[in-house]
Every structure is written in structure tokens, then in C-alpha cells.
Amino acid sequence: MKLLTVFTALVILYFTTACNTMEGFGQDMQKGGEKIEKSADEKK
């Protein structure tokens, strides 16, 4: 369990230190969310 916690903390630290990477990741997540939302609206 400790190993998982340390690994998770390192991953979070890695991603938060690279602002451009985080910005791109956020944009990708937003686009993915929009596609899911569109798909859900079509199924109504």
C-alpha cells in the first residue's frame, strides 16, 4: 500500500511540474467529456 501511495504521489508531482503538459491533458479531458456528453444526448 505504501508503494502505491508513493508511486501515485510521484506521478502527480511529475504531471504538475509540467504546466504545458497539464494544460494539454486538461484539453484532452475536456474534448473526451464533450464526446461523452454528445453521445449521451443522442441516446435520449
N, CA and C of each residue as an Amber inpcrd file, in Angstrom:
protein
   132
   0.8170000  -1.1840000   0.0000000   0.0000000   0.0000000   0.0000000
   0.8690000   1.2590000   0.0000000   1.9740000   1.2190000   0.7370000
   2.8810000   2.3620000   0.7680000   3.4880000   2.6240000  -0.6050000
   3.8290000   1.5560000  -1.2870000   4.4230000   1.6910000  -2.6120000
   3.4550000   2.3620000  -3.5750000   2.2020000   1.9680000  -3.5170000
   1.1770000   2.5710000  -4.3790000   1.0210000   4.0570000  -4.0720000
   1.0290000   4.4210000  -2.8160000   0.9010000   5.8210000  -2.4140000
   2.0790000   6.6450000  -2.9200000   3.2750000   6.1220000  -2.7740000
   4.4700000   6.8190000  -3.2400000   4.4370000   6.9430000  -4.7580000
   4.0730000   5.9020000  -5.4430000   4.0050000   5.9350000  -6.9020000
   2.9860000   6.9730000  -7.3710000   1.8190000   6.9910000  -6.7510000
   0.7800000   7.9500000  -7.1130000   1.2640000   9.3780000  -6.8750000
   1.9060000   9.6160000  -5.7640000   2.4310000  10.9460000  -5.4560000
   3.4690000  11.3750000  -6.4860000   4.3280000  10.4710000  -6.8960000
   5.3390000  10.7930000  -7.9070000   4.7170000  11.1100000  -9.2580000
   3.6920000  10.3670000  -9.6280000   3.0040000  10.6230000 -10.8980000
   2.3430000  11.9930000 -10.8710000   1.6600000  12.2960000  -9.7710000
   1.0080000  13.6050000  -9.6420000   2.0470000  14.7210000  -9.6810000
   3.1420000  14.5390000  -8.9840000   4.2120000  15.5390000  -8.9770000
   4.7730000  15.7340000 -10.3810000   4.9720000  14.6550000 -11.0930000
   5.5060000  14.7380000 -12.4570000   4.5890000  15.5620000 -13.3470000
   3.2940000  15.2940000 -13.2860000   2.3560000  15.9940000 -14.1560000
   2.1360000  17.4450000 -13.7450000   2.2210000  17.7440000 -12.4690000
   2.0010000  19.1210000 -12.0390000   3.2180000  20.0060000 -12.2610000
   4.3750000  19.4300000 -12.4630000   5.5720000  20.2430000 -12.6980000
   5.6650000  20.7080000 -14.1400000   4.9660000  20.0730000 -15.0280000
   4.9920000  20.4550000 -16.4410000   3.6660000  21.1180000 -16.7970000
   3.6140000  22.4380000 -16.6930000   2.3630000  23.1700000 -16.9050000
   1.8040000  22.9440000 -18.3050000   2.6650000  22.9580000 -19.3060000
   2.1870000  22.7580000 -20.6800000   1.5690000  21.3710000 -20.8340000
   2.1550000  20.4040000 -20.1850000   1.6260000  19.0460000 -20.2550000
   0.2610000  18.9910000 -19.5790000   0.1260000  19.6230000 -18.4430000
  -1.1480000  19.6300000 -17.7180000  -2.2090000  20.3630000 -18.5300000
  -1.8400000  21.4470000 -19.1860000  -2.7990000  22.1930000 -19.9980000
  -3.2880000  21.3250000 -21.1510000  -2.3930000  20.6300000 -21.8070000
  -2.7660000  19.7360000 -22.8940000  -3.6180000  18.5810000 -22.4020000
  -3.2680000  18.0450000 -21.2430000  -4.0380000  16.9600000 -20.6520000
  -5.4550000  17.4340000 -20.3350000  -5.5700000  18.6430000 -19.8020000
  -6.8850000  19.2010000 -19.4910000  -7.7260000  19.3810000 -20.7360000
  -7.1210000  19.8200000 -21.8070000  -7.8450000  19.9970000 -23.0620000
  -8.3120000  18.6500000 -23.6030000  -7.4710000  17.6380000 -23.5130000
  -7.8540000  16.3050000 -23.9670000  -9.0170000  15.7640000 -23.1490000
  -8.9700000  15.9740000 -21.8390000 -10.0570000  15.5130000 -20.9760000
 -11.3570000  16.2350000 -21.3100000 -11.2720000  17.5190000 -21.6040000
 -12.4550000  18.3040000 -21.9460000 -13.0710000  17.7890000 -23.2470000
 -12.2470000  17.5190000 -24.2290000 -12.7550000  17.0080000 -25.5070000
 -13.4050000  15.6390000 -25.3160000 -12.7910000  14.8040000 -24.4940000
 -13.3710000  13.4940000 -24.2070000 -14.7230000  13.6280000 -23.5250000
 -14.8130000  14.5450000 -22.5790000 -16.0760000  14.7850000 -21.8810000
 -17.1560000  15.2880000 -22.8150000 -16.7710000  16.1460000 -23.7520000
 -17.7370000  16.6600000 -24.7220000 -18.2770000  15.5340000 -25.6040000
 -17.4120000  14.6160000 -25.9910000 -17.8530000  13.4920000 -26.8240000
 -18.8110000  12.5840000 -26.0500000 -18.5110000  12.3460000 -24.7830000
 -19.3880000  11.5200000 -23.9550000 -20.7370000  12.2020000 -23.7980000
 -20.7020000  13.5170000 -23.5550000 -21.9430000  14.2730000 -23.3840000
 -22.7790000  14.2400000 -24.6660000 -22.1330000  14.3980000 -25.8090000
 -22.8400000  14.3640000 -27.0920000 -23.4610000  12.9900000 -27.3090000
 -22.7100000  11.9530000 -27.0080000 -23.2220000  10.5830000 -27.1670000
 -24.4240000  10.3460000 -26.2560000 -24.3510000  10.8370000 -25.0320000
 -25.4580000  10.6780000 -24.0890000 -26.6930000  11.4310000 -24.5640000
 -26.4990000  12.6200000 -25.1370000 -27.6250000  13.4080000 -25.6490000
 -28.2880000  12.7120000 -26.8390000 -27.4930000  12.0480000 -27.6610000
 -28.0510000  11.3410000 -28.8110000 -28.8890000  10.1260000 -28.3980000
 -28.5570000   9.5290000 -27.2720000 -29.2540000   8.3350000 -26.8120000
 -30.5690000   8.6430000 -26.0980000 -30.8260000   9.9350000 -25.8040000
 -32.0500000  10.3040000 -25.0940000 -33.2800000  10.0810000 -25.9390000
